[in-house]
Amino acid sequence: MQQPAPAQSPDLAMRGNSPVDLNDFALFVAVVSHGSFSAAGRAMSMPKSRISRRIADLEKRLGVRLLQRSTRAMHVTEVGAAFLQHCEAMTHAARAAMEVAEHANARPAGRLRVSCPVGIAHLFLAPVLPVFLTRYPDVRLDLELTNRRVDVVAEGFDVAVRVRTVVDDSQLIVRNFGLSQQVLVASPGFVAAHGPFGTVASLQGQVGIGLGVTLGERPAWRVTGPQGVDEAIEYVPMLATDDVHLIWQTVLAGVGIAKLPFNLCAESIEKGELKILLPDHTLAPHQLHAVFPSRRGLVPAVRALIDVLSLELTQAMTEANRRFSVLLEAAQRD
């Protein structure tokens, strides 16, 4: 019976029938980066002769000259320069793999800097953060509530929670949690006094509460009709603010019309305190998501927060969208 071939050591690669030690690739990077065999030897606590011999063996196995040596200088050959790029990528990947392994069993701890808009924090994070902090008591959360778009890397944030109609954070890692549906709403009293509002035309020029607008502007809400036609509804902003909760309270008081996240006003709609306007039209939903600089070397506290947010918020958004469908169908029947 034929014996199975012995398992190959994981640090070896094969070129033909000749094994190549991948550690020699890292030695080659060290020699080039330090400029000489002697300097590389001192940096790596290895004899110069041993490094020189291993590089020579590497060249022999590869069948190419990587370095041109003379008594006074050392130069990287053309093929050596190309080979170097891949060796550097390999060593970077190896370090990242080690970081992942080292962090895998580490308990989340330490300071965590997070940025989040004020309204999103009240709407979405408030129910989730106690779960996270109870589960990971060694984490210290520094939560900055701001409606400005922070520069995550330049300002030293670990995570930023955002909500956008279009996710445009191409330089960051994005974790999506779900869609936040938007609705046009007004109080029954306002509808009775200024309505009915059965068409886009009937809403043009009405008093509105604007999120992130400036008084004096003529802002507009954009809606898509049943036939897929986009239309703009211009309104007169009675109040302009970046506080979505203040907008909600103002609309409840019967001051005007507003576009609100469904998650914020769902209970008010169910109680009859607010009415959905133009239920056969849609507004672009917002994508609730978190961004962070990189998956590489992700510290345990960041990974834990992202995982908790992903689990809790995804479930919450799924339930909210189910609830939205039910209330929207009811409004369409009215």
C-alpha positions in Angstrom: 0.0 0.0 0.0 1.4 3.4 -1.0 2.2 5.7 1.8 0.7 9.2 1.6 3.1 12.1 0.9 4.2 13.9 4.0 2.5 17.1 4.8 4.4 20.2 3.7 5.5 22.7 6.2 3.1 25.7 6.1 6.0 28.2 5.7 7.2 26.6 2.4 6.2 27.3 -1.2 7.2 25.2 -4.1 8.9 26.2 -7.3 9.0 23.1 -9.4 10.5 20.5 -7.0 12.5 23.0 -5.0 11.0 24.2 -1.8 11.3 28.0 -1.2 11.1 29.3 2.4 8.7 32.2 2.5 10.7 33.7 5.4 13.4 34.4 2.9 11.0 36.7 1.1 10.9 38.8 4.3 14.7 38.7 4.6 14.9 40.0 1.0 12.6 42.9 2.0 14.7 43.7 5.0 18.0 43.7 3.0 16.6 46.1 0.5 14.9 48.4 3.0 18.0 48.6 5.2 20.4 49.0 2.2 22.8 46.3 3.1 23.3 42.8 4.5 25.1 44.2 7.5 22.3 46.6 8.4 19.6 44.0 7.9 21.6 41.6 10.1 21.8 44.1 12.9 18.1 44.9 12.6 17.1 41.3 12.7 19.8 40.0 15.1 21.1 37.6 12.5 24.7 37.2 11.2 25.4 38.9 7.9 26.8 35.7 6.5 23.6 33.8 7.2 21.4 36.4 5.5 23.7 36.6 2.5 23.7 32.8 2.1 19.9 32.6 2.4 19.4 35.3 -0.3 21.9 33.5 -2.5 19.9 30.3 -2.0 16.7 32.1 -2.8 18.1 33.4 -6.0 19.3 29.9 -7.0 15.9 28.4 -6.3 14.1 31.1 -8.2 16.6 31.0 -11.1 17.0 34.8 -11.2 19.4 37.5 -9.9 17.6 39.7 -7.4 20.6 41.8 -6.2 23.8 43.0 -7.9 26.6 43.0 -5.4 30.0 44.6 -5.5 32.6 45.2 -2.8 31.2 48.7 -2.2 27.5 48.7 -3.2 24.4 46.6 -3.7 21.8 47.3 -6.3 18.3 45.8 -6.9 17.9 44.3 -10.4 14.9 45.0 -12.5 13.3 41.7 -11.7 14.3 42.2 -8.1 12.4 45.4 -7.9 9.3 43.8 -9.3 9.7 40.8 -6.9 10.2 43.2 -4.0 6.7 44.7 -4.5 5.1 41.3 -4.1 7.3 40.4 -1.1 6.3 43.6 0.6 2.6 42.9 0.0 3.1 39.4 1.5 4.8 40.7 4.6 2.1 43.3 5.2 -0.6 40.7 4.8 1.3 38.4 7.2 1.4 41.1 9.8 -2.3 41.8 9.4 -3.1 38.1 9.7 -1.1 38.0 13.0 -3.0 41.0 14.3 -6.3 39.4 13.5 -5.3 36.2 15.3 -3.9 38.1 18.3 -7.1 40.2 18.7 -9.5 37.2 18.1 -9.5 36.1 21.8 -8.9 39.5 23.3 -11.7 40.9 25.5 -13.2 44.2 24.2 -11.8 47.0 26.4 -10.6 50.6 26.3 -11.8 53.9 24.9 -14.0 53.9 21.9 -14.7 57.2 20.0 -18.0 57.2 18.1 -19.7 60.0 16.1 -23.5 60.1 15.5 -26.1 62.7 14.5 -28.3 63.8 17.4 -31.6 62.5 16.0 -30.1 59.1 15.0 -28.6 58.7 18.5 -32.1 59.1 20.1 -33.9 57.1 17.5 -31.6 54.2 16.9 -28.7 54.1 19.4 -30.5 54.8 22.6 -32.0 51.3 22.8 -28.8 49.6 21.7 -26.0 51.2 23.7 -27.1 49.9 27.1 -27.0 46.4 25.6 -23.5 46.9 24.3 -22.2 48.5 27.5 -23.7 45.9 29.7 -22.2 43.1 27.6 -18.8 44.8 27.5 -18.2 46.6 30.8 -14.5 47.2 30.1 -15.3 49.5 27.2 -15.5 53.3 27.7 -17.7 54.9 25.1 -17.0 58.5 24.0 -20.0 59.4 22.0 -20.0 62.7 20.2 -23.4 63.8 19.0 -23.1 66.1 16.0 -25.0 66.7 12.8 -21.9 67.7 10.9 -20.1 65.1 8.7 -17.0 64.3 10.7 -13.7 63.2 9.1 -13.4 59.8 10.7 -9.6 59.3 10.1 -8.4 62.9 10.6 -10.4 63.5 13.8 -9.5 60.1 15.3 -13.0 58.5 15.5 -13.2 54.7 15.6 -16.7 54.5 14.2 -19.2 57.0 12.7 -22.9 56.1 12.5 -24.6 57.9 9.6 -27.8 58.0 7.6 -27.8 59.0 4.0 -29.9 58.7 0.8 -26.6 57.7 -0.9 -23.7 56.0 0.8 -20.6 57.8 -0.5 -17.9 56.8 2.0 -15.7 55.1 -0.6 -12.5 55.5 1.5 -14.0 53.8 4.5 -15.4 50.4 5.4 -19.2 50.5 5.4 -21.6 48.3 7.4 -25.2 48.7 6.4 -28.0 48.2 8.9 -31.1 48.8 6.8 -33.4 51.5 5.2 -35.0 54.2 7.2 -38.3 55.0 5.4 -39.4 58.7 5.2 -42.9 60.0 5.2 -44.7 63.4 4.7 -46.9 64.0 7.7 -49.2 66.6 9.2 -51.6 66.8 12.2 -55.3 66.1 11.6 -56.0 69.7 12.7 -53.6 71.1 10.1 -55.1 68.9 7.3 -58.6 70.0 8.3 -57.6 73.7 8.2 -55.5 73.7 5.1 -56.3 70.5 3.1 -57.3 68.3 1.7 -54.0 67.1 0.4 -54.7 64.5 -2.2 -52.3 65.6 -4.9 -48.8 67.0 -5.3 -50.3 70.3 -6.5 -52.3 70.6 -3.3 -49.1 70.6 -1.2 -47.3 73.2 -3.3 -46.4 76.3 -1.3 -47.7 75.0 2.0 -46.1 75.8 5.4 -43.4 73.2 6.2 -40.8 72.4 8.9 -37.4 72.1 7.3 -34.6 69.9 8.3 -31.2 71.4 7.6 -32.6 74.3 5.5 -32.2 78.1 5.9 -35.0 80.5 6.4 -35.5 82.5 3.2 -34.8 79.5 1.0 -37.6 77.9 -1.1 -36.7 74.2 -0.3 -38.6 71.2 -1.7 -39.4 67.7 -0.9 -38.9 65.2 -3.7 -41.5 62.4 -4.2 -42.0 59.7 -6.8 -45.5 59.0 -8.0 -47.2 55.7 -8.7 -46.0 55.9 -12.4 -42.4 56.5 -11.4 -42.4 60.2 -12.1 -40.3 62.3 -9.8 -41.8 65.6 -8.6 -40.7 68.5 -6.3 -43.0 69.9 -3.6 -41.9 73.4 -2.8 -42.8 74.6 0.7 -42.4 77.7 2.9 -40.2 76.8 5.9 -41.9 78.1 9.1 -39.1 76.6 11.1 -35.6 75.6 10.0 -33.6 73.3 12.3 -31.3 70.3 12.3 -33.1 68.7 15.3 -35.5 66.1 14.0 -37.2 65.7 17.3 -38.1 69.4 17.5 -39.6 69.0 14.0 -41.7 66.1 15.1 -43.0 68.0 18.2 -43.7 71.1 16.0 -45.7 69.0 13.5 -47.6 67.4 16.3 -48.6 70.9 17.5 -50.2 71.5 14.1 -47.8 74.1 12.8 -47.1 72.6 9.4 -46.0 69.7 7.2 -42.7 67.8 7.6 -40.8 64.9 6.2 -39.9 62.6 9.1 -38.2 59.2 9.6 -41.0 56.7 10.0 -39.3 55.2 13.0 -39.7 58.6 14.8 -43.4 59.2 14.1 -44.8 55.6 13.7 -46.5 55.7 17.1 -48.0 59.1 16.4 -49.4 57.8 13.2 -50.9 54.7 14.9 -52.5 56.9 17.5 -54.0 59.2 14.9 -51.9 62.2 16.0 -50.3 62.5 12.6 -51.6 61.6 9.1 -49.4 60.3 6.2 -49.8 62.6 3.2 -49.7 61.3 -0.4 -49.4 57.7 0.7 -49.3 56.6 -2.9 -46.1 58.5 -3.4 -42.7 57.5 -2.1 -39.8 59.4 -0.7 -36.2 58.2 -1.1 -35.4 56.1 2.0 -32.2 56.8 4.0 -29.5 54.1 4.5 -28.6 53.7 8.1 -25.0 52.6 8.3 -21.7 52.8 10.2 -18.3 53.6 8.8 -14.9 52.8 10.2 -11.3 53.1 8.8 -10.3 49.5 8.1 -11.0 45.8 8.9 -7.2 45.2 9.1 -6.1 45.1 12.7 -9.6 46.0 13.9 -9.5 46.3 17.7 -11.9 44.0 19.7 -14.0 47.0 21.0 -14.7 48.3 17.5 -15.5 44.9 16.2 -17.8 44.2 19.1 -19.7 47.5 18.7 -20.1 46.9 14.9 -21.4 43.4 15.6 -23.9 44.5 18.2 -25.2 47.4 16.0 -25.5 45.1 13.1 -27.5 42.6 15.0 -29.8 44.9 16.9 -30.3 47.6 14.3 -30.9 45.2 11.4 -33.6 43.5 13.4 -35.1 46.9 14.4 -35.1 48.2 10.8 -36.7 45.0 9.5 -39.5 45.3 12.0 -39.9 49.0 11.3 -40.2 48.4 7.6 -42.9 45.7 8.2 -44.8 48.2 10.4 -44.4 50.9 7.7 -46.0 48.7 5.1 -49.0 48.0 7.3 -49.6 51.7 8.1 -49.0 52.8 4.5 -51.6 50.3 3.2 -54.0 51.6 5.8 -53.4 55.2 4.7 -53.9 54.3 1.1 -57.3 52.9 1.9 -58.5 56.0 3.7 
